[in-house]
């Protein structure tokens, strides 16, 4: 047990250390310092306040119908879904393709302990996101429902154990994806497509399952949390235990959460070495005479950047997830959500006027989560010396990284905006704003990603996940963009300002931010590039 706890601590430290990333300058370490911490705290406070506010609105609406229990049910289901989506990407790089596996196999401990330590460390790093959702929501629920004292320890245990089952499912899906793509020359692209297909299938079948199980039993669904047990049993059992102080349902939740995770850990542990060796093998190819391509320095850098980007499933999916969410949101609203909008809008005061601001907000928020440039400098890793020996300037090297970011994100942004503008019949100026503001935010995200990663980089990683998912540069870039979206929300609620002036002011601020970030890179890019190493 001591060896297992030590390995778990090391894995968690390896994942979380990236949040305290440093850069070396002339032999000394310069810590990211208060700036990163301040931005992180502001983002966390903004998210918790936003979630708490909407939780209060939901509880106020549900209280009259005796359905306060629906809020924790929704929260725990959302945490489970987020863990499944995020862990498919994480487990692929951390459990099956990490560079530390050969060393771990030499340690005097069982394979099951290695598997359990890796899965639990992945769950631990996702706890922060779950906490930002669960803490304000459950606090608001407790304020309205006045539960017994048993509610609080059961809620804490439930929050900790909720990710176990979706993580186990994510591990199984991740292994199957890697098994299908093993030996492929474009393994990263195949993995990305299969992972997105798995997530899309789950999202598609959730409403189908709800329709199937809810047919003829809507009264039962709205009466008790246990009406949802056929849809997602762990969340239903835990919610019933919390809302009704039901000890039996809490014990059943513990069994449903712990038993599949334990069986998966033991099963993977028994065959972990063989599974890893099958996934890690590559297809043998014959040597053939080729041609040497000739082109400009920028085109060569672009080929290098695209090769690095497309070779890593972790890099592709995590940096493009915001764009994918934006596209999914647009398609869902235009093709599947208009009937729901038509039913909800008459219930709200001035509901029709809220459609454009809400679409703009969601689109910008989704795109604020993505930046391919934020980890791109760190991902040079041990190959940085090759880059520094190339006869290219730092400006061209950074431009190649920025162009990859824009090529990935701008088409998705434009398609999502045009879908919303045409499908929801927005006016011409609304359509222009829906394209222009998110596009400016995407450009700002690319520039900020380069700035933060030049300042807060790390090259001693053993898995792309350590840099791509939660490094300081990624969190700072995402945090600044989310705070920008929060500033837009604040402007919208200024009395007498209106959506028109809000869009103009926000567009001007984004344009100024882009100009300032571009000038900073032009003035300091060469110096920061020279200090890398």
N, C-alpha and C positions, 0 to 999 in steps of 0.2 A: 504493500500500500504506500510506503514511503517513496519508493521509486516512481510509482504512478503519479503521486501528488507532485513530486519534483518535476517530472516530465510535463505535467499539466501546467505547472507554474511557468516553466520555460516556454512552452508553446504560447501561453497567454501573453507573456512578456514580449515574445517575438512579434506577435500581432499588434500589441498595443504600443510598443516602442515607437512605431512609425508615427504616432500622433505627437511624439516629442522629438521629431527628426531634427538633426543638426546639420550644419555644413562646416567643413574644415576651411580655415583660412590661415595660411602661413603657419601650419603646425598647431594651431589652436582651435578649440571648438567654440563655436558661437551658437548658443541655444536660440531656438525660435522665439522664446521669451514671452513677455506679457501680451504682445499683439495677437499671437495665435490663441492664447487663452481667453483674451477679451472677446475676440470674434466668436470663438466657440461658445462662450457663455451667453453672448447676445443671441446667437442662433438658437441655442437650446431654450432660452427664455421665451423667444418669439414663438417657437413651435409649441411649447407647453401652454403658453397663454392662448394661442390660436385654438389648440385642441380643447383646452378647458372652456373657452367661450362657446364653441360649438356644442360641447357636451352639456353645458348649461341650457342652451336652446333646446337640445333634444330632450333633456329631462323635464324641462318645463312643458313640452308638448306631450310627453308620455305619462306624466304624473296623473293627469285627469282620467286616463284610461287604465290605470293600475299596471302599466307595462314598463316600469323603471328598470326591470331586469334585462330589457332588450339592449341597454347600453353596454353592460359588461359582456353580454353575449357577442355583440358586434365587435367590441375591443379585442377579446381573446381570439375570435375568428380572424380578425385583421392581422394580429400579431403572428398567428400560425401561417397565414398566407404569405406575409412578408418574409418570414423565416424560410419558407419553402423556396420562394423566388430567389432570395439573396444567396441561400446556401447551395443551390444548384451551381451557381457560378463559382462560389468559394471552394466548395468541396472538390470540384474538378481539379483545381490547382493545388490544393492543400493536402488532399488525402491520396491522390493517385499520381500526381506528377511533380511533387515537391522534390527539390534537390537534396533534401536531408534524409530521404528514406533509406538509402543504402547504409548510411551511418547509424540510423535508428535500429536497423535490423541486426546490428552487431551488439546492441546493448543487452544486458542480462535481464530481459523482461519479455513477457508474452506479447504476441502480436495483438491480442485483444486489448491489452493495456495501451498499446500505441494507438490503435484505432479510437478507443474511448477518449484518450487525452486529446487527440486531434479534433474529434467531433465536439467535445465539451468546450475546447478553446474557441472553436468557431461560434458556438452558441454564446459564449461569454462576450465576444466582441459585438454581437448583435443585441446584447442586453440594453445598450444605451438607447438605440432606436425604439425598442419595445418600451423602455421606461418613459421616454418622452411622450408616448401615446397612453400608456396604462396609468401612470401616476396622476395626471390631471383628470382623466376620465373617471377613475375609481374614486378620487377625492370628491368630485362633483356628485357621483352616485351616492357616496356615503352621506354627503350633506343633505340630499333629498330623501334618502331611504331610511336613515337612522338605523343601520343594522346592528346586530349584537357584536360583542367584543370578539367572538370567534371569526367574524368576517375578515378581520385584519390579518391574522396569521394565515388563514386559508387563502386569502388573496395573494399574499407574498409567495407562498408555496406554489400556488397555481401559476403565477407569473413566471416563476423560475422554471417550472416543468412544462409549460405550454409549448416551448420550442422543440421538445424532444421528439415527438412523433413526426412533425413536418421535416425535421432534420434527418430522421431515419429514412423517410420517403425520398428526400432530396439525395441522400447518399446512394440509394438504390437506382434512382433515375440517372444520377451522374455516372455510376458505373456502367449502366446499359448504354449511355451515350458514348462513353469512351470505348466500350467494347465494339460498338458499331463503326466507330471511326478509326479504330486502331490500324496502323499501317498505311493510312491514307497520306498522300503528299500534301493535301490541304486539310490536315486534321483540325486546325483551328477553326476554319470556316465551317466544316462539317459539324463540329461540336457546337458552334454558335447557332447554326440553323436548327439542329436537333433540340438544343436547350430552349430556344424560343418556341419551337413547335410544342414541346412539353408544357411550357407555361401557357401558351395559347389554348391548348386542349383543356387544361384545367379551368382557365377563365371561361372558356366556351361552355364546358359541361356543368359549371356551378349553377347557372340559372336553369339549365335543363333538369338537374337533380332537384332543385327547389320546386320546379313546376310538377315534376313527377311525384314527389313525395307530398306536395302540398295540395294536390288535386283532391277536392272533396273534404279536406281536413284543415281549412284555413282557420276555423274557429279554434281548433286544437293548437295550431301554431301560435296564435295570438293570446292564448290563455296561459301557457306555461312554457318555461325554457325547454322542458323535455319534449315538446312538440318538434324541436329541431334535432333530436338525437339521431334521426336517420340521415340528416344532412351533414352534420359534423359532430360526432358524439362527444369528443373531449370538451369542446366549448359548451355544449348543452349541459353536460354533467357538472362541470365546474360552476357554471352560472346558476344551476339549480341548487348546488351546495351553498353558494354565497347568498342567493336571494331568499332561500327557504331554510337556511341553517341545517341542511340535510347531510348528516355524517356519512350515510351509506353512499350517497351519490359522490361525495368527496373521495371515499375509498375506491369507488369504481373509476373515478377520474385518474387517481394515482396508478391504478392497474393499467388503464388504457395508455397512459403516458409512458410508464416505466417499462412494461413488459416488452413491447415491440422494440424499443430502443436497446434494451439488454440483449434480446435475441439477435438483433442486427449486429451489435458489437461482437457477440460471441461468434456469429456466423462469418462475419468479415475477418475476424481475428484468426479463425481456423484456416482460411484460404487466402489471407492477405498477401503473402509473398507471391503466390502463384498468380493472383489477380493482377497485382502490380506489374509483374514481369510480362504478362500477356498484353496489358495496356501499353506498356513502355516500348514494346518491340516496334520496329519500323520495317517497312517493306524494302526488300533488296532490289536495287536497280542496277541496270547495266550502264557502264560508262559509254558515252557516245560523244562523237565530235560535235562541238557546238560553235556558236559564233559569239564574238565579243561585241556588245552593243556600244554604240558611240552616241554621245549626247552632251548636253550642257551640264555644268556642275549642279544646277538646281534640279534637273531631271534625274540625275544620279541620286541626289539626296532624297528626292521624292520616292524613288524606287526602294531605297533603303528603309524609309519611314513606313511605306505601305507594307513592305515585307515583314517588318517587325510588328506592325499593327495586326495584320492578318494571320500571323503565326501564333498568336496568343488568344485563346478563347476568353480568358480572364480579362485581358486588356480590351478586347472588342466589346464584350457584353456589358461590362461595368461602366465603360466610358460612353457607351451609346444608349444606356438604359433610359435616360431622360427623353431622348428623341423617340425611342420606341413607345414610351408611355404617352408622349404627346400625340403620336400617330394613332395609338389605340384609343385614346380619349376622343379624338376627332371622329374616327370611324364609328365608335360606339354611340356618340351623341347624334351624328347625322343619320346613321342607318338603323339604329335600334332604340335611341333614347328620345325621339321627338314626341312619341305618344305620352311618355312619362312627363316630359316638359309641359305638354299641353294640359295635363291633369294637375300639375303642381303649381304652375304660374298663376292661375286664377285665385289660388288660395293666399298668395302673397300680395302685399300692397305694392303697387307699381312693379309687379313681377316681370313684365315683358322688358322693362328697361334694365333689368339685372342680367339678362342673358349675355349681352356683349361683354360687360365687365368681368363676369364670372368666367367666360371662355378665355378672355385675355389673361386673367389671373392664373387659371389652371395651365394654360399653354406656357406661360413664362415660368411658372413654378417647376413644371416638368423639365423644361430646357435648362433651368438653373442647376439641375442635378448632374449635368454632363459636361465634361471637358476632357478631350483626348490629350491636351497639352499638359495638364496638371501633373501626370506621372511620367511624361515622355522623356524628360532629362534624366530622371533617376533610372529609367529602364535601359539607358545606355550601359549601365553596370560596368562590368570589367572590360567592355569593348570601347570605353570612352577614349582610350589612347589611340584607337584606330581613327576615330573622328578627328582627334586633335592633330593627326598627321596628314589629314586631307588638305589639299590646297584650296580650301574654301573659307570664306569669312564667317564669323559668328552670325552675322545678319542673315546670310543665306541658310545656314543651318537652322536657325529659329524660324525663318519664313517657311521652310519645308514642313516643319512640325505644325505651324499655324494653318498651312494650306490643307493638310490632312484633316485637321479639326473642322475647318469650314466645309470641306468636301463631304464629310460624314454628316454634319449637323444641319447645314443650310438647306439641302434638298428636303429633308424631313420636315424642317420648320416651314418651308414654303408650302409643301403639300398639305400639311396639317392645317395651316391657316386658310388656304384656298378652300379646302373641304368645308371648314366651319363657315367661312364667309358665304360660299355658294349654297351650301345645304341649309343654313339657317336664315338665308335671305338678308344678310346685313347690307347696310348702305355702302357706297363706294369708299367714303372716308373711313368707315369702320373696317372694311376689308384691307385698306392700305395700312391702317394702324396695326391690324392683326398680323400683317406680314412684317412691317418695319420694326416695331418694338421688339418682338422676339428675335429678329435677325440681329439687331444691335446688341441684345443681351448675349447671343451666341458668340459674336465677335469679341465682346468684352470678356466672356468666359475663356476664350482662347488666349487672349493677351494676358489676363490675370494668371492663368495656369502656367504660362511661361515664366512670368515674373516670380511667382511663389516657388516654382520648382527650381529656378536658378538660385534662389536664396536658401531654400530649405530642401535639400536633396539628400538622397542616401543611396549608396551603391552596394552596400554589403548585405543584400537581401538574398534569400534562397528560394523565394517563390514570387512570381509576379503579383500575387494577391497582396503581399505585404506593402507594395508600393501603390498598386492600382486602387485598392479598396479604401484604405483608411490612413494614408500618409498625411503629414501636415500640409503639404502643398495641395492635395486633393480637398481636404477639409476646409482650408482657408479659401480656396477658389469657390467651392460650393457655398460656404458660409457667406462670403461677400455677395454672391449673386442672390441668395435667399434673402439677405437683408435688403438688397435692392428691391426685390419683389415686395417685401414688407413695407418699404418706404412708399411704394406705389399704392399699397392698400391704405396707408395713413393719409396720403394726398387725397385719395378718393373720398374719404370721410371728412375732409375739411369743409365746414359749412359754406355753401355758396360757390364752391369751386366747380363741381360738376365733372362728368367724365371727359368732356372735350378738353378742358384746361388740364386735367390730370394727365391725359395722354400726351399733350404738347410738352408739359413740364418734364414728364418722365422721359420722353424721347430726347429732349434737350440735355437732361442729366446723363443719359446713356451715351449720347454723342460726345459730350465733354469727357466722360470717363474713358471712352475709347481713345480719344485724342491724347489724353494725359498718359494712359498706359502705353500707347504707341511711342510717344516722345520719351518716356522713361526707358523703354527698351532700346530705342535708337541711341540714347545718351549713355546707357549703362550696360548694354548687352555684351559688348566686347570685354569689358572689365569683369563682369560676372562669369562669362565663359572662360576667361583666362584663369579664374580662381577655382574652377571646378577641378576636383581630383582628391 
